[in-house]
């Protein structure tokens, strides 16, 4: 794990051990992360072995590491909660990745926040207002404290000045992506009087 000054300058190494999905506490004195003991696909489910990931806390001033999770399967993607004592993370304790809440002072006690079953929860983040965001079954969700997951309505707009059918024919654009994006086509033409939709 490295530190880079926002204003530029010298890069410095913070940790010599792998620290994935690292998050810094609000006052900057602690770093929470999951480890990397050896290779395993991020997409593998129900994985138990010597290389499963665990959640760790690093105290910057004392340079002390504390293991916060010990489940035999995967525990990963931690984020601090509303205080620097509480944290959320993804775990397969219930059979599929779900969000759990725990605390630095009592890490052996954790509570499931989500109870989703068919697909794993992935890519956990937390906003300053306490809202959690994550992906589930290819969709994005938010979860406010004390609430239920809410699917985010996402619409993707794309535009190009390239002839994508020619790009597909030449092998420079994927045909499957073209068909996913081509729902409504609006042809625009530039004239001396401005741009008009045809």
N, C-alpha and C positions, 0 to 999 in steps of 0.2 A: 504494500500500500504506500502510495507516494502523496506528497503534498506539493501543490503548485500555487504560488502567490497569485491572487487575482490581478494584481498590477503587473505581473510578469516577474521574471527573475529566475533564481536558481530553484531547481526541483530538489526536494529532499525526501529521503525514504523515512516513512513513519514506522512501518512494521516490516520485519523481515519474513514473517510467515504470511501465507496467502490469506487475504481477508476479503471475501466476496460480499457484494451487496452491503458494503459498510455504510453506516449512518452515524453521524456525530451528534452527541447530546447537545441540548440547547446552550449550555455554557462552555462547550468545547472540551470538557475534561474527560469524556468517555467516548469510546467508539464501540458500537455493537455491530457484529458481522457474523457470517457463517464461514466455517473453515472449508478447506479443500485438501482432503487427505490423499486423494488419488482420483484417477479418471473414472467417471461414470456419466452416462448421458443425462443431461438435464431433464429430458423428457421421459425417462424411465420411471415407471410407477411401481409402488410396493417393493421397493428396494431395501434389503437389509444385508449389510456386509461390513467389513472393516473400514470401508471408505465412505460410509454414509455421512452426510454433513450434520454438523451440530452448531448451535448458536453460542457465540462467545462474546465476552465483554473485555475491553482493554481499558485500563485506567492509565491515562496519559502521564499523570504526575508520578505515580508509583511504579509505572511500567509493568503492572501486574495483569495477567490474563486470568479470567474466571470463566469456566464452562457453565453455561446457563441451561443447556438442554442435554438430556442423556437418553432420549428415546432411541431404541435400537434401529429405527428407520430414519427417514429424512426429516430434518428440522432445518429450515432455512429462511432467507429473505426477511431478517428482523428489521423492525423500525421502532424507534422510541414512541411512547405514548404521550399523554398530556403532561406527565412528569418524567424526569429522567430515571425514575425508579421503575415505571411500568414500560412494557414493550409488547408488541404484537409480532407474530411470526407465522410461517406456514409449516404445518406438520401433517404427517400421514397417520397420526395416532388413531384416528377414527376410520381408517381404511383408505381414504382419499384425502389429498391435500385440502385442508381447511385452515381458516385463520384462528389462531389461539392467542389468548392474552395471558401474560405472566408478569412477574416483577423481578427486579434485580435482587431485592432483599429475600425473596422466597421463590426461587426459580423452579423448584420441584413441583409447585402448585401452578397449574395452568387451566384455563377455562376455554372451551370452544366458543368462538364468537359466531362462526358460520357452521352450518350442518348440511352442506351440499354433498350429494352422493354420486352422481353419474360421471362427473368429470372433476379433475383437480383444479383448485384455485391456484392462480399463478400471478406473478408480477405485483406483489403487494407494495403499496406506497401509502403515505399518510400526509395529509395537508396540515397546516398550522392550526386550522379550526377543528381538528380532530377527525375529519372525514377520511375514511379509508377508501382507497381505490384499488381495484384488482381486476384481473380477467378471469372469465369462467366460460368454458365452452365456446371460445371464439368471440365473446362479447365483453364489453367493459361494464363494470358495476361500481357503484359507490355505496358506502355504508356509513351513515351518521351514527354517533354514539347512541346506543339504546334502540336503534332502529333496525330495519330489515334491509337486505341488499336491494338496490334499485338499479335496473338496467339503464345504461346511458344510451340515448338515441344518437347514434353516430351516422353522419352522412358524409361521404367522401366525394368531393368535386375534383375533377381533373380536367386539364386543358393542355393542348399541345398545338404547335404549328406544323408538326410532322405528319406526313401521310402514313398512318400506322399500318394500313394494309400493305403498303410497299415495304415498310420496315419488317413486317412479319415474313413476307416473301423473301427478303434478303437475310433473314435470320437475326436481325438486330432488335427485335421486340417479340416477347412471348405471346403466342396466340391465346393461351388460356387466360392470361391477364387482360388481354384486349376484350375478350368476351365478358369478363367480370366487370370491367369498367364501362363498356358500351351499353348503357341502359337507355339514355336519351342523347342523341347527337344533335348539336346545334352548330351549323356551319356559319362561320363568320367571314365576311369579306371586307377588306379595306378598300375604300374609295377616296377620291379627292375630298369628299364631303364628310368623311368619318368612317367608323366601322359599323356595319349593319349585319344583323342576323338574317340569314336567307331561309 
